[in-house]
């Protein structure tokens, strides 16, 4: 399979809708035809070849697109992709990997909001920081991520896993508030700190917070302390507090919070002692 290097022809002033940029397209059509595809830059239609320089640079096991440079104004690259590899050696814009079903998307720099929005399969790996709504639904839509895995080695913004139904999200850095809002399934893990409102309106699924969390929503009930919890392919050593919620939604979601990083939550341990005394 071939490797293609794609770079912006100039610095974009307006957003570019480039959802056609995915490995399948480069397997199905000759390069000359691809460069003649019309896309929008702002309100105007432009040829793909007018906006990007595309070069064939070598061979690989899978069709690979290497996006080099500033793609912060470019949107929805890799939308619905099912195979192949997309590597972003720079800054990724809004909605990269939207609805992808397979293949791999690697962002070596930072990424904008809605990375992996409505994702169904495949793998996304971001080495820098990412924006809000990681793996989430767009506003007004009912379901976010449904499958696949997203690994972020940096920090993530607010509303990670918004309306998530299935899949795995791991943030190795910190995350903003309202983690797992309206979540109905899947797993979210944050190894750093996170903001307030974790699990709001959650009905099912699992959230693991290894670092500091400001508070637990009052609509979550404390259940017990666990010695460890599974997060993807690894096991996080505890002790960890287990909370169930969101009870306002009659939810059964599980929220695991590391005890050692959250001494201010140690008062919940008295419920274990009271229960033991009753027995």
Protein Blocks (a to p, Z undefined) as FASTA:
>chain_A
ZZdddddfbdcfbdcdfkkgcfklmmmpcfklmmmpccdehjbccdfklmpccddfbdcf
bdcdddedjfklpghihihiagdjdddebdddehihihiagdjdddfbdcdehihiaiab
djdddfbdcdehihiacehiabdcfedjdddfbdcdehihihiabdcdddfbdcdehihi
hiagdjdddfbdcdehihihiabdcdddfbdcfbacfkbccfbdcfbdcehjbccddddd
dddddfklopabdcdddfklmmmlmmmmmmmmmmmmmZZ
